[in-house]
Amino acid sequence: MIKDMVKLIPEIGLIKEANLRDLTRKIWEKAMERGGWTPEDLEKMPFTLLIKKTEVNIIKHTRAVTLAALKIAEVLIQEYQERIAINMDYLLSGAILHDVGKLFEYKREKGIFVKSREGDLLRHPISGAAFAFKHGLPEDVLHIIAAHSKEGDGSRRTIEAIIVNHADFVNFDVFKES
């Protein structure tokens, strides 16, 4: 499974701190196991159920959000230098795991992805953060997962959470029907 996850989401390898890199990969693997998903399932799973007929899967979305967040952080660091501090490992881990809760929020019914009972009760930012908490993810990364969507609106977000939130919405909004 390790090779599958790194093959699916090669950005995991950009996390420099070995323990965080391994934990990020492990959380994806454990979430797949708990949800009963295979790598092939993830390549078919839509990144959202809110946009009808989206052809963007959860893996492509996760990678796009991660790469967008990385580019935003690089520009901010280049332009503002010592005025800001961004923990790039936390940013990467949080971006890679931001939608891991969708593996519990979704189920497949007659070949179609639909919201699960768990998804009706807990949206993916909450279930994803709770699941990651169980596996010992640092609080700063849990915060990114929990605050990346509307659940974080109105609360204080770290700079890493702000970046992932905006990267996620850019990657969502471009596919919304007007």
C-alpha positions, 0 to 999 in steps of 0.5 A: 500500500505504501507504494500505491499512496506515494504513487497516487499522491507523490507530494507526500514525498515533499514532506521533509520531516520523516515522521510527519511524512510517514504519518501523513501517508499512514493516515491516508492508508488507514482511512482507505482501509476503514472506508473499504476503498482501493486506490482504483476507487479513489481514482473514480471518487468525485472530489465533491458531491456538490457539483453534478457530473464532475470528472475531477477525482479526489486524488487529482483535487488533493494534488491540485490543492497541495500544489496550489498551496505550495505555490502560494506559500513560495510566493509569500515567502519570496515576497515577504521573506522574514515578515512571515513564517510558514511551516512547509511540512505542516502546510503540505501534510494539511493540504494532502489530508484536507479531504481525507474525511471524505473517505467516510463522508461518501459511500457507493450505492449501486455504483454511484458515490453518495453521502453516507450516514456518517457524512450526514452527521459529520462533514469531512473536515470534522471526521477527517480531523478526528480520524487524524487526531486518533493517529497522533497528527500534530495539532497544527495539521489537525487545525488545517484539516478542521478549518479548511472549509466553512467549518473554519469560517469565523475562527482564527486560522494559522497562515498554513490553514489560510493558504489551504483554505484558499487553495481548496476554494480556488480548486472548487470554485473553478468547477462550480456552475454559474 
